[in-house]
Amino acid sequence: MMTIWRNLLLMVALLAPASAWALDSYRFLHVSIDTPWIIFIFLFFMVFAPMLLMAVLYWRNALRREDDEEGNDHA
């Protein structure tokens, strides 16, 4: 079974177009002046999305505790 996968991988590697071998070059990535900004915006939301979620959950939990405490005082 392993030889089948190895032969298939070898066939794909040999039949791949020449442009497929340039996957690690900058030409494939299309680096431009906008690339640092795109990376910054992506990382900005990756960092701040969990913080925003944490703030919303904390606020929701604090409101729920206030309601529970007010309910216990009137009982």
C-alpha positions as CSV (number, residue, x, y, z in Angstrom):
1,M,0.0,0.0,0.0
2,M,2.9,2.3,0.8
3,T,4.4,1.8,-2.6
4,I,1.2,2.9,-4.3
5,W,1.2,6.3,-2.4
6,R,4.9,6.7,-3.1
7,N,4.5,6.0,-6.8
8,L,1.5,8.4,-7.0
9,L,3.5,11.1,-5.3
10,L,6.3,10.6,-7.7
11,M,4.0,10.8,-10.7
12,V,2.4,14.0,-9.4
13,A,5.9,15.5,-8.7
14,L,7.2,14.7,-12.2
15,L,4.0,15.8,-14.0
16,A,3.7,19.1,-12.0
17,P,4.1,22.3,-14.1
18,A,7.2,24.3,-13.6
19,S,5.2,27.1,-11.9
20,A,4.3,24.7,-9.0
21,W,8.0,24.5,-8.0
22,A,8.0,28.3,-7.4
23,L,5.6,28.0,-4.4
24,D,8.3,29.3,-2.0
25,S,9.3,32.3,-4.1
26,Y,8.1,35.9,-3.6
27,R,6.6,35.8,-7.1
28,F,4.0,33.4,-6.0
29,L,3.1,35.4,-3.0
30,H,2.5,38.6,-5.0
31,V,4.2,40.8,-2.3
32,S,3.2,44.5,-2.7
33,I,3.1,47.6,-0.6
34,D,-0.3,46.5,0.7
35,T,1.0,43.3,2.1
36,P,2.3,44.6,5.5
37,W,-1.1,46.4,6.1
38,I,-3.0,43.2,5.3
39,I,-0.8,41.2,7.7
40,F,-1.2,44.0,10.4
41,I,-5.0,44.0,10.0
42,F,-5.2,40.2,10.1
43,L,-3.1,40.0,13.3
44,F,-4.9,43.0,14.8
45,F,-8.2,41.1,14.7
46,M,-6.6,37.8,15.7
47,V,-5.3,39.5,18.9
48,F,-8.3,41.7,19.7
49,A,-11.2,39.3,18.9
50,P,-10.5,37.1,22.0
51,M,-10.2,40.3,24.1
52,L,-13.5,41.6,22.9
53,L,-15.2,38.2,23.5
54,M,-13.7,38.1,27.0
55,A,-15.0,41.6,27.7
56,V,-18.5,40.8,26.5
57,L,-18.6,37.6,28.5
58,Y,-17.3,39.3,31.6
59,W,-20.0,42.1,31.3
60,R,-22.7,39.5,30.7
61,N,-21.7,37.5,33.7
62,A,-21.5,40.7,35.9
63,L,-25.1,41.7,34.8
64,R,-26.3,38.2,35.6
65,R,-24.7,38.3,39.1
66,E,-26.4,41.7,39.7
67,D,-29.8,40.2,38.8
68,D,-29.2,37.2,41.1
69,E,-28.2,39.5,44.0
70,E,-31.2,41.7,43.6
71,G,-33.5,38.7,43.4
72,N,-32.1,37.3,46.7
73,D,-32.6,40.7,48.5
74,H,-36.3,40.7,47.7
75,A,-37.0,37.1,48.6
